Amino acid sequence: MSCKATIKFLNGNHCEGFLTRPINPEEAGIEIVEVGDSEPATYPFEAICFVRLYEKGFCPPSFPKDAVAEDIYTATGDRFRLLLNKGERYFRGVFGYPEKPTEKGFTRIFFTRIGLDIKKLNLPLGKVLTKQGAIQGDKLKLALELQEKLRKQKLGDILIEDGHLSPTKGEAVIAAAAKKSGHRAAQFRVGDILIEAGLVTRRQVDEARAKQENNRHKKLGVILVEKGWITEDQLLDALAQKFGLRVIDLDETSIDPEAVRMISRSLIERMQVLPIEVTSNRLVVATSTPTDPTIGDNLSFATNRRIELVVASARKIEEHINRLFYDSEDEIEELIDNLGDVNLEVVEEKEVERVTESDSKVITLVNKILLDAHRRGVSDIHFEPEMGTLPLVVRYRKDGQCYTAHRIGSQYKKAIISRLKIVSKLDIAERRRPQSGKILLKHGRERIEYRVEITPTIGGQEDAVLRVLNAARILSLEQLGVSEHNHERFKALLKKPYGIILCVGPTGSGKTTTLHSAISEINTGNRKIWTAEDPVEITQRGLRQVQVNAKIGFTFEEALRSFLRADPDVIMIGEMRDRVTAKAAIAASLTGHLVFSTLHTNNAPETIVRLIEMGEDPINFSEAMLGIIAQRLVRRLCNQCKVPYQPSPEEYEQLVVSYGEEYFGTHNMPAYTDELTLMHSQGCPVCEGFGYSGRIAIQELLVNSPAIKQAIRQRAGAGELEEVARQEGMKTLRQDGIEKIFQGITDLSQVNMVCL
């Protein structure tokens, strides 16, 4: 027998016995002969929280004189105060030692990685930096105060800081809006009020909101480095000490080519890690973000090796990645070969230029990238030249997510942007102003259209973003993912002769696609259907579609006036951007027309409040409104690699609470049983390792009713309207998303990304 040991399992149970051999963190578990048994039992580390060891004659490692015991918390709620040996932190766990060898009766404890409460295990970064003497207490206090301020920073404050808004005017407009509506300011979207007042633009508000979101999550170390209070090297040393990792200088480190081959190029670029050394069961990887707990797990899964993380400068990691992949003169030739054959026509107004393999490398490469994106079902292509000698990054957006598709040597940056300008008929000499254009390609019988936006960026560079317009297509309501509960109720609205149906949500939530799907249901040839869109991204036979052009005064309002004189039955207005358009659309729905439109609001009840606040008459709107469908898009689990699993009781309970315990039973949601399974994906070549392929809509449908009409006329708030709508059968966005989790379509992380 090896030694006496007691095991505490993650489920809270215990067992006592003797190990058949010493604990080896390189193995998958331990073997123990329990008290009263003669045969050994094997337990995997995944089931164990910690193991107490009672070893006769054991000699603990020597610790420095200034070593301090740490508070260690476990997933089972236990707390220990022990010394940790940095040299004994393994992928599967860590050994801890009592301050005095005989104080606790045991010689040491092995904590499994899954059994530790990592958030409580490590000292806060500020304490580590103070202990190292890298920063004084007063500066740390200032940094923490700044971090807290950023977390609480309001949208209006950001607009004022950026010089877009006068403090006095902003406060006056918000106060006036609150007084006018009689509601609390918390129910406003401040940005919308300021836009409506003409004080700021939509773009300025969107930029401020993005800045607000980014600042809320700014890490303390980043703040300290930005302020110049510590150096990047001091931060790396502190992070390394905090997580018990080594710090290395990549300029003085030999990189094993075999280690580099262990991880795919796309994974190295996406995670910004650098493989250093490899053995039969271990891979050493450099990272600048040891705070990210997913790095080790993802790399271990991809390589089937234990990952040892070391800490290095982010700048040096990026430089070495560039040297590994982008210094070759043959790199662009290899990229062209990898993208396959192409024979395209770039369509111009009066002539056609045929582009074949005999043309220059840049022309060929640009056309191949455009076709490659189309083949992959990409919605947007981003050409992003980096500073100096760094490469041109080409990123694709697919299923709402951006990822790096190609990196091209810096010597081709200007040539590629110039080529895009030429084929989209833009001024190649103009580098100071944004430009907009379009590219039309013919590939076989396909016509592929790209909308081009060129934007000047720092360092004398220009970014190009291409929207692949033909990527959008008409989907049926079933393909969109409209739930059975909402499907019949929504189709009943489409049969109404007049009224207004609104589809609401943020930019990129698929509102236009949903409206086209709805219109396709009634596009049977016996109705005159007009649409005004900006731009027209989906074409549909049987519709009369109009592209609005604000530059010449042809707005949505102007198009709507024209439609009303052109004998319409059904009208679709791409977006109700202002009070005038909203009022005209609602008036049209009251005069015998079925009207569809979109609005940028968060949910269905909030849309009603927003329109009333914009000046709509509650009585008219309550009569005109047929229904409001709010939606978001979530990524689908890849059908090729998703597998069933039994959720834990804790995971099931999380879904119940997220759905709403008071509704979970009344909506006949599944009970927790041994047969209950959910789905999770593993990543495969079909989904390019992401685990997701395609997107599906989650929706809430508010259908008008006498109770809803009464609430609108009484100017009820969003909360009261939601309560009435739920009583009338509305399921919220989150509830619809969780139903799709139980159907194995998506997972909770995706629902949480789009739902409050």
N, C-alpha and C positions, 0 to 999 in steps of 0.2 A: 504494500500500500504506500501511496505517496505521502499524504498528510490528511489530517482531519479538516473538514470544511463544512460550512453551512451555506446553502443557496437560498436566495430570495428571488422568486420569479416575478415577472411583470404583473401577473394577476394577483399578487399579494401572498401566495402560498409559500411555504418553506419546506426544505428537506435538509437532513443532516446525514453525514456519512464520511467516507474516505475516498479521496481521488485515487484513481488507478495510476495516474501519471500527472506530472506538474501541468499547470495551465500553460497552454501555448496559444497566444493571441493570433498566430498565423493559421491555426486550425479553425474549424467551423463550430466547435463546441467543446464540452468537457464530458468525461466519463466518471461516474461516481457509484460506489457500492453503498447504498443507503442502509442505515441502521435497521437491523432485522431482516435484511435481504442478503442473499448469497451471490446473486448475479448482478453484474454492473448495469447501470442504466445510462443512456447517453442523452444529454440535453443540449440543444443548439443555443448559441449565444443570443439569438433573436428572441428566445423565450425568457432569458435571465436578466434580472436587474443588477444584482451584484453577488459576489462570492466572498465570504469571509474565510481566511486561511489561518490555520493554527499549526505552524511549522516548527518542529523541534530543532533547536540548534541553528535557527535561521539568523543570518547576519544581514541587517538592512543596509541599503546603500548609504554612503556618506552624503550629507547635505551641507551646503555652505552655512557659515555661522549666521548669516543674516536671513536664512530661509525662514519664511513665515507660513504657518499652516493656513489652509484655505477652507472656507465653508463650501461643502459639497452637498448638493441637493439631488435627490433621485426622482425618477418618474413615479415611484410608489409613495413619495412624500417623506422619505427618511432624510435626515440631515446628519452629516459628519463634519468634523473639523480635522483635517488630515494634511500631511505633507505630500505633494505630488512630485514625482521624479520626471523631469522633461524627457529624459532618455527612454522612459517607459510609457510613452503615449503611442498607442497602436491604432490601426484602422478599426479594430474591433473593440477597443476599450483602453482603460488606463488603470495603473496600480496606484493605490494610496496607502500611506503609512502613518501610524499614530505618532504623535510627537515624542512619546516615551514608549519604548518597545513593549513593556508589560502593562501599560496603562489600561488598555481596553481588553486584554485577554487574547486578542488575535494579533498575528504578526503583520498582516497586510490585507487589503481588500482589493479585489479586481472588479471594477465597475465596467459594465458593457456600455458601448457607445449609445445604444438605444435606451439604456437604463438611466442615463444621466439627464438631468434638466440642464441643457447646455446654457440656457439663458442666465441661469443662476450660478453656473460653475465658474465662469470667468469674471475677473474683476472688470469694472467699467474702464473704458479706455482712458478717461480723465485721471483715474487713480493710478493707472499704470504709468502715464506720462509724468505725473507728479512724483511718484516714487522714484522714477529714473532721473528726476531733476531736469527733464526736458522743458518743463513749463512751470511758471510760478502760479500760485493759487489764485491771485487776482485776475490774471489773464484767462485762466481756465473758467473762472466765474463769469467773466464777460462773454466768453465763447458760449457757455451754457445758456446765458441769458439771450444771446443772439439766436441760438438754435430754437429756444422756446418762442422768441418773437416771430421767427420765420414760420413756425408751425401754426401760429395764430394770426398770421398776416392776412388782412382782408383784401378783397379785390380792389376796392376803392383806393386803399393805401398804395397798392402797386401802380395803379394808373396815375396817381399823383406823383409818385417817385419817378416814374418814367417821363413825366412832363406832359402827359396826354390830358390831364384834367386839373382844373382849378379847385382847390379844397372848398372854397366858399360856394361856388356854383354847384358842385357835386352834392354837398350837404343840403343846399336849398331845394334842389330838384327831388332828392329822395324824401325829404320831409314833406314836400308838397304832395308827392305821390301817396305817401302814407296817410296824410290828412284827407285826401280825396277819396280813397278807398275805404277808410275806416278800419283797415286791418293792421296787424302788427307788421313791423318792418321785416321780421324773420320770414314772412311769407312772400317777400319780393325776390326777384332775381335782379340784384342791383345793376348788373351789367346791362340788362334789357331796358331798364328805366333810363339809364344814361344814354344808351343808343337812341332810344325814342326821343329823348330831349335834344338830340343832335350834338351832345358834348363830346362823344367819342364814337369811333367806328366799330363795326363788328370785328374787324381784324384785330384792332387794339385790345378789345375785350378778350378775344380768344387767346392772344399772346399773353395777356395778364393772367388768365386762368391757368394756362400751361405753366407759367412761371410760378404761380401760387402752388400748384400741385407738386412741382419739382422741389421747391424750397421746403415744403413740409417734411420731405424725407431726406433733407441734406444731412449727412453724417457729421459728427463732431470733428473727426479728423480732417475732413475736407475744409471745414470752416477754419480750423486752426492753421492749416497750410496756406489757405487763401489770404488770411490776415497777416501772414509772415511771422507768426508767433512760434512756429516750429518748422523744421525742414521736412521734406519728404522722407529723408533717411531716418530722422527721429521718429516719424510716424510709423515707418516700416519696422523699426526696432521695437516700438511699443506693441504693435500688432503681433509681431513674432513672439514677444514675451507673453502677451495675453493668451495666445493660443498654443504656446509651447512649440514653436516652429523655428527653423533655421532661417537666417537672412543670408542671401548670397549675392555676389556681384557677378552679373552675367558676362561682363567683359573679361573676367578672370576665370570663367567656368567653361570647361570643355563640354560641348553638347553632343551626345551620342546620336548619330543618324538613325540608328535602330530604334531609339526611343521616340524620335520624331515620327517614324513610320507607324508607331503604335496607335496614334490618334489621327483621325482624318483632318485634312486641311480645313474643311469647313468648320469643324468643331474647335480647332485651335483658334481660328479667326473669330468665331462667335463668342467664345468664352475668354479670349485673350489670355491664354495660358501657353506655357512653353515646356514641352517634355525635355528632361535633362539626361536622365539615366534610367536604364531598364535592367532588371534581372528576371529570373524565371517566374517570380511571383510578386514583384514589386516594381512600381513605376514612380520615379521622382519627377514632380511637375512644379514649375515655378508659377506663382500667381501674385498679383498685387492686391487681391481682394480676399484675404483669408476669412473675412466676415461672412462670405457667401457660403452657406452650408450645402448648397446643391453641387458645388464643383466636384468635391470628392466622390459623392454618390454617382453623379453622371459619368465621370471618367472611369470609375470602377466598373460600372455597368457596361460601358463601351469597350473596355480593354480586358475585362475579366482578370484584373490584377489589383492588388492592394495599392492604394495611392498614398504616397508620402508627399505632402505639400511643403514647399519651401517658399519663402517670401522674397520678391525682387521688385525693382522699380517698374512701374507701369510703362514709363517711357522706354526703358531698355527692353522690356518684353516686346513692345510694339516694334522697336528697331530690329530686333533679332528675327521677328516674324517676317518683317519686310525683306530682310536679307535672305531668309530661307526660301521665300516664294517669289520675290519680285525682282531680283537682281539679274535674272537670266535674260539675255538678249533674245532667246527663242521663246520667251513666255507668251508674247502675243500670238506667235504662230501656233503654239500649242493650244491656246484658248480658241483660236479660229477653228483648228482641227476638231477640238472637243465639241464645238457647237454644231458640227455636222454641215451637210450641204444646204445651199440655199440658192434659189433663183427667183428674185423679186423684181417687181416693177415699182418704181417710185412715181406715183401719178401726179402730174402737174396739170395746170389748167389747159395749156395748149399743146404740150408735148409730153412724151413718155420717155423716161430715161431707163434703159434696161441695165440692171446691176448684176453682174455675174462674177465668178471666181477670178476672172482675169483682171479685175480692177484692183486698185490699191488696197493694202492691208486695212487701213482705217475704214474705208467705205464698206469693205466686206465685213469687218468686225461689227460695225454699227448695225448693218442690216441683219446680221445673224443674231445679235442680241435682241433686236426688236421681234424677230420671228421666234426666238427661243422663249421670250416672255409670253408671247401669244400662245405657244404650244403648251406652256405650263399653267395656263389659266390665270395669269397674273393680272391684277387690276392697274398697277402703277409701276413704272420703272424710274428709279432715282439715280441720276449720274452725279456723284458728289466728289469733286476734286479736293484732295486734302492739301495741306500747306506744304510749301517747299518741294522737297524730293519725294514726299510720301505719295502713294499711288492714287489713282482714280478709283473710287469705290462705286460699284454698280449694285444697287440694292433693289430687290423686288418686293412688292407688297402683295401678299396672297392671303386670302381669308382674314383680312384686316391686320395682319402682322407683317412687319418689315424684316427682311433678313438679307445678309450679304450674299450675292450670287457670284460676283466676279471682282477681282482686283487687277487693275491694269497699270503697267509701269507709268511713272510720272511723265516720261517723254511724249506720251500720246494724249495727255489731258486736253490741251488746247485744240489739237486736231480733231478730237472726237466731238467736243462741244461745237466747233466750227462746222463740222459735217452735219450735226443735228440742225444748226441754224440754216444751212443751205437748203436742205430738203424740206424744211418747214417755211421757207421763203422769208427768213428774217434777216436783219442787217447784221452781218458778221463783224462790222467795224464798231458797232455800238456795244460797249461793255459796261456802261454806267447805269443803264436803266433796264427794268424788267421788260421782256418781250413775250408775246403770246402768238402761237401759230398752230398749225396742224400738219400731220403727215398722213398720206394715204398710200398704202401698199397693196399690191395685188400678189397673191400667192396662189397659183393655180386659179381656181374659180372664186377664191375668197377675197374679199375686200376688207382690209384691216385698217382702221382709222386710229390715229393717236393724237391727242390734244397735247400740245407742247407748251411748257412754261419755263422760260429762262430767267434766272434771278441772280444778280450780282452778289457775291459773297466776299468776305475779307480775304486779303492777300492777293487781290487782283484776279480772283477766280470767279467762275460762273457755274452755278448749279443748273441742271436741266431735269425737270420732272415730266414724264410722259404718262398720260392717262390712256389706257387701252380701252377705247370706247366700245368696241364690239365684244368686249368681255361680258358686258351686260346683256342678258337675254330674258325673254318672257318665261316665267316659271308658273306652274299651276299653284293654287293655294296649298295643295298637298305637298308639293315640292318645297314650298317656302317653310313648311313645318307648322302650319296653322293647326292647332290642336283640335281634336274632335269636339271638345266643348265649345270652342269659338267658331268652328267651321260653319255649322248650320246657322248660328246666329248672324254671322257676317254675311253669308249668302242671302239670308232673308232681307238684310238691308239693301243689297244690290238690286232686289226686285222692286224697290220702292220707286214710284214715278218721279218724285222730286224730293229735295232736301240736300243737306250737305254731310259728307263723310270726310273726316279728317284722319290723316295718318301722321303721328307725331313721334319725335325722337331726335337725338343729336345728329350731327353730320356723319354720314357713313353708316347709318343704321338700316339702310335698305328701304327707306320710305317710298322712293320713286318706283322701285321694283315691285313693292307690294301694291301700289296703286295700279300699275300696269297689269299685274296679275288679276286684280279685281275687275279692271275694265275689260280684260280679255274674256271674262265670264259673260259679259253682256254685249260683247262686240259680235253680234249675230247678223248684222247687215240691215236691220230694220230700224236703226237709230243713227242719227247724225251725231258724231262724237268729235269734239274739238279739244286739242291739248295745247297749252302754252308752257314751254319748258326752257330751262337755261342751265346747261345745254340739253339738246335732244340726244340722250344716250341710248335709248331703247326705241326702236322703230317697230311699228305694228300695222299690218295691213288693215284697211278699213277705217283707220283714224285719219283725221286731218291735223297734222302736227305742225306747230309753229315754233320757231326759235326766236325768243325775245332778244332785243339788242338795246340795252340801256344807253349806249353811246349816241344813238340817233333818236332817243326818246321813245323807243318802242318797248314799253315796260309791260309787266304783267297786267297792270290796270288797263293800259291801252289795248292789249290783246283781248282782255275780257270784254271791253266795250264793243270791240269789233265782232267778237263771237256772238254777242247778244243780238246783233243785226244780221247774223248769218244762219238763222233758222236752226239753232242747236237743240238737241235733246239732252246730251250729256256734255259737261265741260270739266276739264281737268286743268287746274292752275298749279304749276309746279311748286310754288311756294308763296304763302301769304307773308310778304316781307314787311308790310306796313299797314297802318290802320285803314288807309283808303282802299287798298286791295281787299283786305279782310271784309270791310263793310260791303263792297261791291259783290264779292263772292256770296256772302250770306243773303244779300238782296236778290241775287240771281236764283238762289235755291228756293226763295219764297215765291218766285214768279213762274214756277212750273218746270224748273230744270233740276236735273240730278248733278250735283257739283262735287268734285273731289279736289282736295288740296292737302298740303303738308304745312307743318309748323314746327319750329324748334322749341319744344317743351319737353319736360322730363317724363310726365305721365299723363294719363287721360284726365283725371280730375283737375290737375293743375292747368291743363289747356283751357278749360272752361273759365277758370278764374282769370287767366291771362287775357283772354278775349274780352271779358267784361271790363277788366282794367284798361284795355286798349280803347274803350269807349263804345263797345257793342251794347245795344239795347237788350237787357236780359229777356224780355218778353219775346222779341223777334228771334233771338238766338235759340231760346228754348223750343220754339216752334220749328225752326229750320234744321236743327241738329238731328241727324239720324243716329250717328254713333261716332265714337272716337277710338281708333286703334293705336295704341302706343307700342313701340317695339324696339328691341335691341338685337344685335347679331352675336351669337356665340359660336365658337369653333366646335365642329363635330369631331368626336373620337373617330380615328381611322378605322374603317370597317375591316381592313386587312390584318391589323395587329391588335385590335381590342380583344380583351379576354375577360370572362366573368370572374368575380371574386365575392367572397362573403364579407360584407362590411362589419366592422366591430360595433358593439352596442353604443359606444361613444360617438362613432361616426353617424350612426343612424339617428341618435338623439340630436346631433348637430343639425341634421336635415329637418327633423321635426320642428325644432326651435326656429330655424330659418324660415320654414314654411309658415309657421304660426300654429301653435299648439291648439288654439281654439277652433281652427279650420281643418286641421289635419284629419280628424276623425269624420267630420261632417262631409268632407269632400271624398271620402272613401279611399284615402291613400293607403298603401300596403302596410300591413303590420310586420313587426320584426319576427321572423321565423328562421329556422335552419335552412329553409329553401330560398330565402331572399338573397338575390344576387344583384350587384351593380357591375358596371363595366369600367375598366381602365385600360389605357393603351400602353404599349411597350416601345413603339417606334420601329419603323421598318423602311425599306427602300421606297415603297409607294408614297409614304408621307414624308420622305426625306429625313426620317429620324425624329420628327417633331411630335408624332403621336396623334396629330389632328389632320383632317383632310376635309375641306369644305366648311361651310357655315350654315347655320339654321337660325330661324327667327324665334325669339321668345316674345310673347305679346300679352297685352291686357286689352280687353275689348269692353268699352263702356257703351251700352245700348240705351238710347233714350227711353224714358217711361214716364208715366204721370208723376211718380215720386221724384224722379230726376228733374223734370220740368219745374215742379214746385220748389225744389231746392235752388235751381238756377234763378228763378224769379225772386227768391228771397235773398239773393246774393250770398249764398252759403260759401264758406271757405273750402279749401281743397280737402282738408281732413274730413269735414262733414259730408262733402260730395263722395269721397271714397267710401265712407261707411255706408251711405245709401246705395252706392253702386254694388258694393259687396253683398248687401242684402238682396239686390236684384240679380245676383249671379255672376258678377265680375270676379275673375281671378287676376291677381296682380302679376306683374312681370316676374317677380321672384318665384311666385307659386307656379307659374307656367314653366319656368326654368327648372325648378326642382322636379316637377312631373317628368320632364325630359331626362333628368338624371336617372330616375327610377325606370325609364324606358330604355336606358343604356345608350342614349344619344350623345350626351355630353357629361361634364363633371362639375363639381361644386366650384372649383377654382375659376372656371369660365363664367359661371353665373355670378360669382362675387365680383368679377372684373367689370361687369356692366350694370349691376343693380346696387342701389343704395342699401 
